[in-house]
Amino acid sequence: MRVRPVIIDTDPGIDDAVALLLALASPELAVEAIVAVAGNAPLAVTERNARAVCELAGRPDIPVYAGCPRPLRGDPITAMYFHGETGLGTVALPPPSLPRQSRHGVGFIIDRLRDAVPDSVTWCALGPLTNVAAALVQAPEIIAGVAEFVLMGGASRALGNTSPAAEFNILADPQAAAIVFDSGLPITMVPLDLTHQVRSTAPRIARIRAVGTRAAAVVAELLTPSGGGEPHALHDPCVIAYLLAPHLFAGSRVNVAVETQSPLTLGATVVDWRGVGGRDVNAAVLHTVDADGVYALLEERLARLP
């Protein structure tokens, strides 16, 4: 079995928490560290949630670092209107006893990737790209250690979920996203166009709850919409599912550019599907998915957790 060394940058967040549990339940992924970033909630909340999720998974061995508390430019935005004050909706996890690592998360990323064998580490981003861009600006040579950089963010045909043009993770730090897409990293992008196809319907949630583990019960609660609303899309877990089962996904290699100037379309990801812009290809953008396969994978892995 091939085992991938993985660094996860994240802002838990309901769907981030599900993604972390999927990763921590999967022996194919050697999760070396989790680096929190401000995004769905302020940094103090997201790094606490990352530690609490590790403990829920029975993985107190995973180091959790705190990264950047605000975007490179402008004021922070959050999605606490969706994720709640705790960042985890109605789920109340015990306060974590796992300590946060004392050094800054960006420093950890730089040192780990500088020391990496070329093309060996998979780097995942489930939130705003502030930590990633900060590391690339300080040490652009770290790209050599990255086998694949997989991010959840952006949209094309699906348009935005936070503004008419922009998806939250990109809009929260568009300057950082532009740096990342211009960096030369081997990028795979998981956009809203794909994640909107992966909906947590009532039957899918019922099958997760029936797994019977504490982690599965938490995931079922996280994915249950409050007040009988529209089924949640399984955004960030699609990144981990792609690493585990790439055959469930299909995509195209294209150019992606990020709008950083227009007040109307700030944070928009312009995906050149037809290659008419004359810009070099810089990402593989996923666009179709076997949603039933993703949920079957999630059920199977949750059964491995406490």
Secondary structure, DSSP 4 states (H G I P E B T S, - for coil): ---EEEEEEE---HHHHHHHHHHHT-TTEEEEEEEE-SSSS-HHHHHHHHHHHHHHTT-TTS-EEE--SS-SSS-----HHHH-TTSSTT--PPPP-SPPPSSBHHHHHHHHHHTSPTT-EEEEE-S-SHHHHHHHHH-GGGGGGEEEEEEE---STT--SSSSS--HHHHT-HHHHHHHHTTT--EEEE-HHHHTTSB--HHHHHHHHTT-SHHHHHHHHHHSPGGG-SPPB-TTHHHHHHHH-GGGEEEEEEEEEE--S-TTTTT-EEEETT--S-PPP-EEEEEEE-HHHHHHHHHHHHTT--
